[in-house]
Amino acid sequence: MRYIYLFISILLFTFSCVPAKKYNDLVAREKKCNEELENYKASSIDFQGKFKDIEAKYLVISKEIASLKIDTNELGTKFRLLQTQYDKIVDQNEVLENKYDKLRLSGAKETSLLQSDLEAKNLELQRKEDALENIEKELNLKSKLLAEREQRVNELEELIKRKDDAVMALKTKVSNALKGFENKGLTVVHKNGKIYVSLEAKLLFKTGSVAVEEEGKKALIELAKVLEHEKDIEIIVEGHTDTDKLASPTSPKNNWELSVLRSTSVVDIMILNSKVNPAQLMAAGRSEFHPVDSQDKAKNRRIEIIISPNLNELFEIINK
């Protein structure tokens, strides 16, 4: 018991000696992180809204294509029917013209009747030609519109496939690079079109600390080396804690601050040890409010690195 009191006294003496400047720097750093977090949260909500708009427009375009296909089939049927009627009238007109030539001298009255009949047939033939021409124009227009919509859908599907293939290929690279850490509290999974790299706190930090341990640094550097060549992704580093409360007069004072400072420590290591573009990174703190295991608090103390594809190209196609 005497040793415990001595250890607590040493700790209190040590923490009381923390320079005010360092504390102020940490407070300023926390404020900056919280501001960046709010900005990135707004950006994330905006991207989610845009992605939902893409899905809604994709469904609308698909329905329009189905409707256009039905209209095209109906117009094709009408076109063929009118073509048949037109050919029949042409044949009839030819017969009448031949009869007219033969009976032209047989009498004025009969000739007049035949002339009237011929003119009526010619008028009907003209009406059929006009209707046929209009149907043909409408059919061509519908076909062109259908081709344009199908092209847009094909472009969207191809782009989505390329994004999915790229994410899966990157997931394989990340898994291979971090294979040596799989049994040390590190997992790599693919879900919802994103890659989630989860590192338990035991691999990265000592209890209550925001300084990354050497073994954890190795894993983060390996990951950063893979990601530094990927220019079309966004990387979110989230800090998570358990529900055990912190009650310290010095930083970190609570789980919110601890989760944010740990995520920024991870971001610092990735930037300093690779060519990852800082503009692709975001540091965030989730505190204790996104647990993954209600029975095992150790699993909730973690860093999650979320890698998602950039959807700007997809938005451009939708907005055309």
C-alpha positions as CSV (number, residue, x, y, z in Angstrom):
1,M,0.0,0.0,0.0
2,R,2.9,2.3,0.8
3,Y,4.2,1.8,-2.8
4,I,0.9,2.7,-4.3
5,Y,0.7,6.0,-2.4
6,L,4.3,6.7,-3.5
7,F,3.4,5.9,-7.2
8,I,0.3,8.1,-7.0
9,S,2.3,11.0,-5.6
10,I,4.8,10.7,-8.3
11,L,2.1,10.7,-11.0
12,L,0.5,13.8,-9.4
13,F,3.8,15.5,-9.3
14,T,4.5,14.6,-12.9
15,F,1.2,15.8,-14.3
16,S,1.3,19.0,-12.3
17,C,4.6,19.9,-14.1
18,V,3.0,19.8,-17.5
19,P,3.8,23.2,-19.1
20,A,0.8,25.5,-19.6
21,K,1.9,26.1,-23.3
22,K,1.6,22.4,-24.0
23,Y,-1.8,22.3,-22.5
24,N,-2.9,25.3,-24.5
25,D,-1.5,23.7,-27.6
26,L,-3.5,20.6,-27.0
27,V,-6.7,22.6,-26.3
28,A,-6.2,24.5,-29.6
29,R,-5.5,21.3,-31.4
30,E,-8.7,19.8,-30.0
31,K,-10.7,22.9,-31.1
32,K,-9.2,22.7,-34.6
33,C,-10.0,18.9,-34.8
34,N,-13.5,19.5,-33.7
35,E,-13.9,22.2,-36.4
36,E,-12.5,19.9,-39.0
37,L,-14.7,17.1,-37.8
38,E,-17.8,19.3,-38.2
39,N,-16.7,20.3,-41.7
40,Y,-16.1,16.7,-42.7
41,K,-19.4,15.6,-41.2
42,A,-21.2,18.2,-43.3
43,S,-19.2,17.0,-46.3
44,S,-20.1,13.3,-45.5
45,I,-23.8,14.2,-45.2
46,D,-23.6,16.0,-48.5
47,F,-22.0,13.0,-50.3
48,Q,-24.6,10.7,-48.8
49,G,-27.3,12.9,-50.1
50,K,-25.7,13.0,-53.6
51,F,-25.3,9.3,-53.6
52,K,-29.0,8.8,-52.8
53,D,-29.8,11.2,-55.6
54,I,-27.7,9.0,-57.9
55,E,-29.6,5.9,-56.9
56,A,-33.0,7.7,-57.4
57,K,-32.1,9.0,-60.8
58,Y,-30.7,5.6,-61.8
59,L,-34.1,4.0,-61.0
60,V,-36.0,6.8,-62.9
61,I,-33.7,6.3,-66.0
62,S,-34.2,2.5,-65.9
63,K,-38.0,2.9,-65.8
64,E,-37.9,5.4,-68.7
65,I,-35.8,3.0,-70.7
66,A,-38.3,0.2,-70.1
67,S,-41.1,2.5,-71.2
68,L,-39.2,3.6,-74.3
69,K,-38.7,0.0,-75.3
70,I,-42.4,-0.7,-75.0
71,D,-43.2,2.5,-77.1
72,T,-40.6,1.5,-79.7
73,N,-42.1,-2.0,-80.0
74,E,-45.6,-0.5,-80.4
75,L,-44.4,2.0,-83.0
76,G,-42.6,-0.7,-84.9
77,T,-45.8,-2.7,-85.1
78,K,-47.8,0.3,-86.3
79,F,-45.1,1.0,-88.9
80,R,-45.2,-2.5,-90.3
81,L,-49.0,-2.4,-90.4
82,L,-49.1,0.9,-92.3
83,Q,-46.3,-0.3,-94.6
84,T,-48.5,-3.3,-95.5
85,Q,-51.6,-1.1,-96.0
86,Y,-49.5,1.3,-98.1
87,D,-48.2,-1.5,-100.3
88,K,-51.8,-2.8,-100.8
89,I,-53.0,0.6,-101.8
90,V,-50.2,1.0,-104.3
91,D,-51.2,-2.3,-105.9
92,Q,-54.8,-1.2,-106.0
93,N,-53.8,2.1,-107.5
94,E,-51.8,0.3,-110.2
95,V,-54.8,-1.9,-111.0
96,L,-57.1,1.1,-111.2
97,E,-54.7,3.0,-113.5
98,N,-54.5,0.0,-115.8
99,K,-58.3,-0.3,-115.8
100,Y,-58.6,3.4,-116.4
101,D,-56.3,3.2,-119.4
102,K,-58.4,0.3,-120.9
103,L,-61.7,2.0,-120.3
104,R,-60.7,5.6,-121.0
105,L,-62.4,5.5,-124.4
106,S,-65.5,3.4,-123.3
107,G,-67.5,6.4,-122.2
108,A,-67.4,9.7,-120.4
109,K,-69.6,8.6,-117.6
110,E,-67.7,5.5,-116.7
111,T,-64.4,7.4,-117.1
112,S,-65.7,10.1,-114.7
113,L,-66.5,7.4,-112.1
114,L,-63.1,5.8,-112.5
115,Q,-61.4,9.2,-112.3
116,S,-63.3,10.0,-109.0
117,D,-62.4,6.6,-107.6
118,L,-58.8,7.0,-108.6
119,E,-58.6,10.5,-107.0
120,A,-60.1,9.1,-103.8
121,K,-57.6,6.3,-103.7
122,N,-54.8,8.8,-104.4
123,L,-56.0,11.0,-101.5
124,E,-56.2,7.9,-99.2
125,L,-52.7,6.9,-100.4
126,Q,-51.4,10.4,-99.5
127,R,-52.9,10.2,-96.1
128,K,-51.3,6.8,-95.5
129,E,-47.9,8.1,-96.7
130,D,-48.2,11.1,-94.4
131,A,-49.1,8.9,-91.4
132,L,-46.3,6.5,-92.3
133,E,-43.8,9.3,-92.5
134,N,-44.9,10.7,-89.1
135,I,-44.7,7.3,-87.5
136,E,-41.3,6.8,-88.9
137,K,-40.1,10.1,-87.6
138,E,-41.5,9.3,-84.1
139,L,-39.9,5.9,-84.2
140,N,-36.5,7.3,-85.1
141,L,-36.8,9.9,-82.3
142,K,-37.8,7.2,-79.8
143,S,-35.0,5.0,-80.9
144,K,-32.4,7.8,-80.6
145,L,-33.7,8.7,-77.1
146,L,-33.6,5.0,-76.1
147,A,-30.0,4.7,-77.4
148,E,-29.0,7.8,-75.4
149,R,-30.6,6.6,-72.2
150,E,-29.1,3.2,-72.6
151,Q,-25.7,4.7,-73.1
152,R,-26.0,6.8,-69.9
153,V,-27.1,3.7,-68.0
154,N,-24.2,1.7,-69.4
155,E,-21.8,4.5,-68.5
156,L,-23.1,4.5,-64.9
157,E,-23.0,0.8,-64.6
158,E,-19.4,0.7,-66.0
159,L,-18.3,3.4,-63.7
160,I,-19.9,1.7,-60.7
161,K,-18.3,-1.6,-61.7
162,R,-14.9,0.1,-62.0
163,K,-15.3,1.7,-58.6
164,D,-16.2,-1.6,-57.0
165,D,-13.4,-3.4,-58.8
166,A,-10.9,-0.8,-57.7
167,V,-12.1,-1.0,-54.1
168,M,-11.8,-4.8,-54.1
169,A,-8.3,-4.6,-55.6
170,L,-7.3,-2.0,-53.0
171,K,-8.8,-4.2,-50.2
172,T,-6.6,-7.1,-51.4
173,K,-3.5,-4.8,-51.4
174,V,-4.3,-3.6,-47.9
175,S,-5.0,-7.1,-46.6
176,N,-1.7,-8.4,-48.1
177,A,0.3,-5.5,-46.6
178,L,-1.2,-6.0,-43.1
179,K,-1.2,-9.8,-43.1
180,G,1.5,-9.9,-40.4
181,F,-0.8,-8.0,-38.0
182,E,-4.0,-10.1,-38.4
183,N,-3.6,-11.9,-35.1
184,K,-2.6,-8.7,-33.2
185,G,-5.9,-6.9,-33.1
186,L,-6.2,-5.8,-36.8
187,T,-9.0,-6.7,-39.2
188,V,-9.7,-5.6,-42.8
189,V,-13.3,-5.9,-44.2
190,H,-15.2,-4.6,-47.2
191,K,-18.8,-3.4,-46.8
192,N,-21.1,-0.8,-48.3
193,G,-18.6,-0.1,-51.1
194,K,-15.9,0.9,-48.5
195,I,-12.8,-0.7,-46.9
196,Y,-12.8,-0.7,-43.1
197,V,-9.4,-1.2,-41.4
198,S,-9.9,-1.7,-37.6
199,L,-7.0,-1.6,-35.2
200,E,-7.6,-2.5,-31.5
201,A,-6.2,0.0,-29.1
202,K,-3.9,-2.6,-27.6
203,L,-2.0,-2.6,-30.9
204,L,-1.6,1.2,-30.9
205,F,-1.8,2.8,-27.5
206,K,-1.1,2.3,-23.8
207,T,-4.0,2.9,-21.5
208,G,-5.1,6.5,-21.6
209,S,-2.2,7.5,-23.9
210,V,-2.4,9.2,-27.3
211,A,1.1,8.2,-28.3
212,V,1.2,5.3,-30.8
213,E,3.4,2.3,-29.8
214,E,6.2,1.0,-32.2
215,E,4.2,-2.1,-33.2
216,G,1.2,0.0,-34.1
217,K,3.4,2.5,-36.1
218,K,4.7,-0.4,-38.3
219,A,1.1,-1.3,-39.2
220,L,0.1,2.3,-39.9
221,I,3.2,2.9,-42.0
222,E,2.5,-0.3,-44.1
223,L,-1.0,0.9,-44.6
224,A,0.0,4.4,-45.6
225,K,2.6,3.1,-48.1
226,V,-0.3,1.2,-49.9
227,L,-2.6,4.2,-49.8
228,E,-0.1,6.9,-50.9
229,H,-0.5,5.8,-54.6
230,E,-4.3,5.9,-54.5
231,K,-5.4,9.4,-55.7
232,D,-9.1,8.7,-56.1
233,I,-10.0,7.8,-52.5
234,E,-11.0,9.5,-49.2
235,I,-9.6,8.3,-45.9
236,I,-11.4,8.8,-42.6
237,V,-9.6,8.0,-39.3
238,E,-12.0,7.5,-36.5
239,G,-11.1,7.1,-32.8
240,H,-13.3,5.0,-30.5
241,T,-13.2,4.4,-26.8
242,D,-15.0,2.2,-24.3
243,T,-17.5,3.5,-21.7
244,D,-14.9,3.9,-18.9
245,K,-14.9,7.5,-17.9
246,L,-11.8,9.7,-17.8
247,A,-11.6,12.2,-15.0
248,S,-8.3,14.0,-15.5
249,P,-7.6,17.7,-15.0
250,T,-5.1,17.5,-17.9
251,S,-5.5,16.4,-21.5
252,P,-7.1,14.2,-22.4
253,K,-9.9,15.1,-20.0
254,N,-12.6,12.8,-21.4
255,N,-13.3,10.1,-23.9
256,W,-14.3,12.6,-26.6
257,E,-10.9,14.3,-26.4
258,L,-9.1,10.9,-26.1
259,S,-10.7,9.6,-29.3
260,V,-10.0,12.8,-31.3
261,L,-6.3,13.0,-30.1
262,R,-5.8,9.3,-30.9
263,S,-7.1,9.7,-34.4
264,T,-5.0,12.8,-35.1
265,S,-1.9,10.8,-33.8
266,V,-2.6,8.2,-36.4
267,V,-3.1,10.8,-39.1
268,D,0.3,12.4,-38.2
269,I,2.1,9.1,-38.5
270,M,0.6,8.3,-41.9
271,I,1.5,11.8,-43.2
272,L,5.0,11.9,-41.8
273,N,5.9,8.4,-43.1
274,S,4.4,8.3,-46.6
275,K,3.3,10.5,-49.5
276,V,-0.4,10.3,-48.7
277,N,-2.1,13.6,-49.7
278,P,-3.2,15.3,-46.5
279,A,-6.3,16.6,-48.4
280,Q,-7.5,13.0,-48.6
281,L,-7.4,12.5,-44.8
282,M,-9.9,13.3,-42.1
283,A,-9.4,12.8,-38.4
284,A,-12.6,12.2,-36.3
285,G,-13.5,11.2,-32.7
286,R,-16.5,9.0,-31.9
287,S,-15.9,8.6,-28.2
288,E,-17.8,5.7,-26.7
289,F,-20.9,5.9,-28.8
290,H,-20.3,3.5,-31.6
291,P,-19.4,0.2,-29.9
292,V,-18.9,-3.1,-31.8
293,D,-19.2,-5.5,-28.9
294,S,-21.3,-5.0,-25.8
295,Q,-19.6,-7.9,-24.0
296,D,-16.0,-7.0,-24.8
297,K,-15.0,-3.4,-24.1
298,A,-11.5,-4.0,-25.4
299,K,-12.8,-4.4,-28.9
300,N,-14.6,-1.0,-28.6
301,R,-11.3,0.7,-27.9
302,R,-10.1,1.0,-31.4
303,I,-9.1,3.1,-34.4
304,E,-11.1,2.6,-37.6
305,I,-9.6,3.7,-40.9
306,I,-12.4,4.0,-43.5
307,I,-11.4,4.1,-47.1
308,S,-14.0,5.1,-49.7
309,P,-13.9,5.9,-53.4
310,N,-14.3,9.4,-54.7
311,L,-17.7,9.7,-56.4
312,N,-17.2,13.0,-58.2
313,E,-17.0,11.4,-61.6
314,L,-20.2,9.5,-61.0
315,F,-21.9,12.8,-60.0
316,E,-20.7,14.4,-63.2
317,I,-22.4,11.7,-65.4
318,I,-25.7,12.1,-63.4
319,N,-25.7,15.9,-63.8
320,K,-25.2,15.8,-67.6
